[in-house]
Amino acid sequence: MDLPIDPSCVKGFLREDEGACLYRHARRAAQRGACAEIGTYCGKSALYIGTACRDSGSVLFAVDHHRGSEENQPGWDWHDPDLWDAEAGALDSLPSLRRTLRLAQLEETVIPVIGPSNVVSKAWQTPLSFLFIDGGHTMEHALNDYRGWVPHLALEGLLAIHDVFPDPADGGRPPFEIYQLALRSGGFEELEAVASLRVLRRISPS
């Protein structure tokens, strides 16, 4: 893996070993088609997956409304005042994403799709070979991401979910719940677990 820029320079919450895992699986999957990530923030995961897509001749669609998840809002532990847009009265991570893509020379590989995940998924038509879910962590948002985007994942496609914490003391439960939902569906088998990242393969259209 030869990343074009140092990932530590990009704001985000993805560990390096998780990023390396995303790159490894996305590079293989991207040979079969397009990739998508739900939740982009400033582009740390897009750096890994986008580089994998570049190396495989594919593209990554990066879906995010860029107003931040619940934990990014003012008064919460993960709020970053540098991303606050005073004129809009809201968070805006899009300029940071665009800077990341420019510095990494991935602007022709990573295609930002700006809008709510549940709205975009209803109009989506492109089959996906790789899907990374790292969006909002409420149960409503996690379920919307899972139910809205998994139907677009092709057979043998890979589903990666971030912030999966089996122990509730370690973090919020919704990503763990949709991970369990995927396994219980009978349509997925687990390939790898790295820290809070889980990678699954679609083995059935159900």
Buried (B, 14 or more C-beta within 10 A) or exposed (E): EEBEBEBEEBBBBBBEEBBBBBBBBBBEBBBBBBBBBBBBBBBBBBBBBBBBBBBBEBBBBBBBBBBBBEBBBEEEEEBBEEBBBEEEEBBBBBEBBBBBBEBBEBBEBBBBBBBBBBEBBEEBEEEBBBBBBBBBBBBEBBBBBBEBBBEBBBEEBBBBBBBBBEEEEEBBBBBBBBBEBBBEEEBBEEBBBBBBBBBBBBEEEE
